[in-house]
Amino acid sequence: MSIRVHALASNHGLRLHAASTKLLIVTHPPARYNFRVQGRKPPTDLRRYRLITDRNLLIGFFVLLFVVGGTLIYLFYGLGGLSTGLLCMLGGALLAGVMVLVVYGFEWLSRWLEERD
């Protein structure tokens, strides 16, 4: 009987796992990262997709930094350490923000100079 079940499952692309002699687990093959298999169309605006992904990664980094970092500083050093740590993290975030603004400013300036000519 197990050979018949195995042949039937392999015809439909399923995998069988024998966890014990009485229990048989049937799983589907892992989903591929192919949009057509999942029924979705591939993204067409890749620049917008990259922009959204970069924004989400930046937001996730700062949330992780402030929540996890702040919690660990508070647990190990108390409220005084947390206030100093938050001050340092905000200073670092401010410097990173200034750098991002400078880069975007240079990008805008280069596009403006290109269009002007």
Phi and psi restraints in degrees (value plus and minus 20) as a CYANA .aco file:
   2 SER   PHI     -88.6   -48.6
   2 SER   PSI     -50.6   -10.6
   3 ILE   PHI     -87.5   -47.5
   3 ILE   PSI     -60.0   -20.0
   4 ARG   PHI     -86.6   -46.6
   4 ARG   PSI     -62.0   -22.0
   5 VAL   PHI     -84.5   -44.5
   5 VAL   PSI     -62.3   -22.3
   6 HIS   PHI     -84.2   -44.2
   6 HIS   PSI     -62.8   -22.8
   7 ALA   PHI     -86.2   -46.2
   7 ALA   PSI     -59.5   -19.5
   8 LEU   PHI     -85.5   -45.5
   8 LEU   PSI     -61.8   -21.8
   9 ALA   PHI     -89.4   -49.4
   9 ALA   PSI     -58.8   -18.8
  10 SER   PHI     -88.8   -48.8
  10 SER   PSI     -48.5    -8.5
  11 ASN   PHI     -87.3   -47.3
  11 ASN   PSI     -46.7    -6.7
  12 HIS   PHI    -121.4   -81.4
  12 HIS   PSI     -10.7    29.3
  13 GLY   PHI      56.0    96.0
  13 GLY   PSI       5.8    45.8
  14 LEU   PHI    -122.4   -82.4
  14 LEU   PSI     135.3   175.3
  15 ARG   PHI    -132.0   -92.0
  15 ARG   PSI     122.5   162.5
  16 LEU   PHI    -129.8   -89.8
  16 LEU   PSI     117.0   157.0
  17 HIS   PHI    -143.7  -103.7
  17 HIS   PSI     104.1   144.1
  18 ALA   PHI    -114.4   -74.4
  18 ALA   PSI      76.4   116.4
  19 ALA   PHI     -94.9   -54.9
  19 ALA   PSI     -54.1   -14.1
  20 SER   PHI    -170.4  -130.4
  20 SER   PSI    -196.8  -156.8
  21 THR   PHI     -93.0   -53.0
  21 THR   PSI     -44.4    -4.4
  22 LYS   PHI    -124.3   -84.3
  22 LYS   PSI     -32.1     7.9
  23 LEU   PHI    -134.7   -94.7
  23 LEU   PSI     110.5   150.5
  24 LEU   PHI    -144.8  -104.8
  24 LEU   PSI     100.4   140.4
  25 ILE   PHI    -124.1   -84.1
  25 ILE   PSI     109.4   149.4
  26 VAL   PHI    -130.4   -90.4
  26 VAL   PSI     105.7   145.7
  27 THR   PHI    -145.5  -105.5
  27 THR   PSI     135.1   175.1
  28 HIS   PHI    -102.8   -62.8
  28 HIS   PSI     135.3   175.3
  29 PRO   PHI     -86.4   -46.4
  29 PRO   PSI     135.2   175.2
  30 PRO   PHI     -83.0   -43.0
  30 PRO   PSI     123.2   163.2
  31 ALA   PHI     -89.6   -49.6
  31 ALA   PSI     116.8   156.8
  32 ARG   PHI    -105.8   -65.8
  32 ARG   PSI     136.9   176.9
  33 TYR   PHI    -107.0   -67.0
  33 TYR   PSI      32.5    72.5
  34 ASN   PHI    -133.9   -93.9
  34 ASN   PSI     100.5   140.5
  35 PHE   PHI     -85.8   -45.8
  35 PHE   PSI     -52.2   -12.2
  36 ARG   PHI     -91.4   -51.4
  36 ARG   PSI     -53.2   -13.2
  37 VAL   PHI     -87.3   -47.3
  37 VAL   PSI     -57.2   -17.2
  38 GLN   PHI    -102.3   -62.3
  38 GLN   PSI     -22.7    17.3
  39 GLY   PHI      67.1   107.1
  39 GLY   PSI     -11.2    28.8
  40 ARG   PHI    -130.5   -90.5
  40 ARG   PSI     135.6   175.6
  41 LYS   PHI    -103.7   -63.7
  41 LYS   PSI     128.7   168.7
  42 PRO   PHI     -87.3   -47.3
  42 PRO   PSI     129.5   169.5
  43 PRO   PHI     -85.3   -45.3
  43 PRO   PSI     119.6   159.6
  44 THR   PHI    -120.1   -80.1
  44 THR   PSI     -51.0   -11.0
  45 ASP   PHI    -117.7   -77.7
  45 ASP   PSI      64.6   104.6
  46 LEU   PHI     -91.7   -51.7
  46 LEU   PSI     -48.5    -8.5
  47 ARG   PHI     -86.3   -46.3
  47 ARG   PSI     -63.0   -23.0
  48 ARG   PHI     -86.1   -46.1
  48 ARG   PSI     -60.1   -20.1
  49 TYR   PHI     -80.5   -40.5
  49 TYR   PSI     -62.9   -22.9
  50 ARG   PHI     -85.4   -45.4
  50 ARG   PSI     -60.8   -20.8
  51 LEU   PHI     -82.5   -42.5
  51 LEU   PSI     -64.3   -24.3
  52 ILE   PHI     -86.1   -46.1
  52 ILE   PSI     -61.4   -21.4
  53 THR   PHI     -84.3   -44.3
  53 THR   PSI     -64.2   -24.2
  54 ASP   PHI     -82.6   -42.6
  54 ASP   PSI     -61.5   -21.5
  55 ARG   PHI     -82.8   -42.8
  55 ARG   PSI     -64.9   -24.9
  56 ASN   PHI     -85.0   -45.0
  56 ASN   PSI     -57.7   -17.7
  57 LEU   PHI     -85.9   -45.9
  57 LEU   PSI     -59.9   -19.9
  58 LEU   PHI     -86.5   -46.5
  58 LEU   PSI     -63.5   -23.5
  59 ILE   PHI     -83.4   -43.4
  59 ILE   PSI     -63.7   -23.7
  60 GLY   PHI     -82.4   -42.4
  60 GLY   PSI     -57.7   -17.7
  61 PHE   PHI     -82.8   -42.8
  61 PHE   PSI     -66.7   -26.7
  62 PHE   PHI     -90.8   -50.8
  62 PHE   PSI     -54.7   -14.7
  63 VAL   PHI     -83.9   -43.9
  63 VAL   PSI     -64.8   -24.8
  64 LEU   PHI     -83.2   -43.2
  64 LEU   PSI     -62.3   -22.3
  65 LEU   PHI     -81.1   -41.1
  65 LEU   PSI     -70.4   -30.4
  66 PHE   PHI     -95.5   -55.5
  66 PHE   PSI     -60.2   -20.2
  67 VAL   PHI     -95.3   -55.3
  67 VAL   PSI     -75.0   -35.0
  68 VAL   PHI     -91.3   -51.3
  68 VAL   PSI     -65.8   -25.8
  69 GLY   PHI     -82.6   -42.6
  69 GLY   PSI     -65.0   -25.0
  70 GLY   PHI     -83.2   -43.2
  70 GLY   PSI     -60.1   -20.1
  71 THR   PHI     -85.4   -45.4
  71 THR   PSI     -64.1   -24.1
  72 LEU   PHI     -86.4   -46.4
  72 LEU   PSI     -60.0   -20.0
  73 ILE   PHI     -83.3   -43.3
  73 ILE   PSI     -62.5   -22.5
  74 TYR   PHI     -84.1   -44.1
  74 TYR   PSI     -61.4   -21.4
  75 LEU   PHI     -86.0   -46.0
  75 LEU   PSI     -59.1   -19.1
  76 PHE   PHI    -107.4   -67.4
  76 PHE   PSI     -53.7   -13.7
  77 TYR   PHI    -140.4  -100.4
  77 TYR   PSI     -28.7    11.3
  78 GLY   PHI      67.6   107.6
  78 GLY   PSI    -187.3  -147.3
  79 LEU   PHI     -89.7   -49.7
  79 LEU   PSI     -57.4   -17.4
  80 GLY   PHI     -84.4   -44.4
  80 GLY   PSI     -62.0   -22.0
  81 GLY   PHI     -86.3   -46.3
  81 GLY   PSI     -56.1   -16.1
  82 LEU   PHI     -84.7   -44.7
  82 LEU   PSI     -62.9   -22.9
  83 SER   PHI     -84.6   -44.6
  83 SER   PSI     -60.6   -20.6
  84 THR   PHI     -87.3   -47.3
  84 THR   PSI     -61.6   -21.6
  85 GLY   PHI     -83.7   -43.7
  85 GLY   PSI     -62.7   -22.7
  86 LEU   PHI     -84.5   -44.5
  86 LEU   PSI     -57.4   -17.4
  87 LEU   PHI     -82.4   -42.4
  87 LEU   PSI     -64.1   -24.1
  88 CYS   PHI     -87.1   -47.1
  88 CYS   PSI     -61.6   -21.6
  89 MET   PHI     -85.0   -45.0
  89 MET   PSI     -59.5   -19.5
  90 LEU   PHI     -86.1   -46.1
  90 LEU   PSI     -58.1   -18.1
  91 GLY   PHI     -82.9   -42.9
  91 GLY   PSI     -62.5   -22.5
  92 GLY   PHI     -85.8   -45.8
  92 GLY   PSI     -59.6   -19.6
  93 ALA   PHI     -86.2   -46.2
  93 ALA   PSI     -56.6   -16.6
  94 LEU   PHI     -84.8   -44.8
  94 LEU   PSI     -64.0   -24.0
  95 LEU   PHI     -83.0   -43.0
  95 LEU   PSI     -61.0   -21.0
  96 ALA   PHI     -84.2   -44.2
  96 ALA   PSI     -59.7   -19.7
  97 GLY   PHI     -84.1   -44.1
  97 GLY   PSI     -59.9   -19.9
  98 VAL   PHI     -84.0   -44.0
  98 VAL   PSI     -61.2   -21.2
  99 MET   PHI     -82.7   -42.7
  99 MET   PSI     -62.0   -22.0
 100 VAL   PHI     -83.6   -43.6
 100 VAL   PSI     -62.1   -22.1
 101 LEU   PHI     -83.5   -43.5
 101 LEU   PSI     -59.1   -19.1
 102 VAL   PHI     -84.1   -44.1
 102 VAL   PSI     -64.0   -24.0
 103 VAL   PHI     -82.8   -42.8
 103 VAL   PSI     -66.4   -26.4
 104 TYR   PHI     -85.5   -45.5
 104 TYR   PSI     -53.5   -13.5
 105 GLY   PHI     -84.0   -44.0
 105 GLY   PSI     -63.4   -23.4
 106 PHE   PHI     -84.4   -44.4
 106 PHE   PSI     -58.6   -18.6
 107 GLU   PHI     -83.9   -43.9
 107 GLU   PSI     -65.1   -25.1
 108 TRP   PHI     -83.2   -43.2
 108 TRP   PSI     -61.9   -21.9
 109 LEU   PHI     -83.6   -43.6
 109 LEU   PSI     -61.8   -21.8
 110 SER   PHI     -86.2   -46.2
 110 SER   PSI     -59.9   -19.9
 111 ARG   PHI     -86.1   -46.1
 111 ARG   PSI     -59.1   -19.1
 112 TRP   PHI     -85.1   -45.1
 112 TRP   PSI     -61.9   -21.9
 113 LEU   PHI     -87.2   -47.2
 113 LEU   PSI     -55.7   -15.7
 114 GLU   PHI     -85.8   -45.8
 114 GLU   PSI     -63.7   -23.7
 115 GLU   PHI     -89.9   -49.9
 115 GLU   PSI     -49.3    -9.3
 116 ARG   PHI     -88.3   -48.3
 116 ARG   PSI     -54.7   -14.7
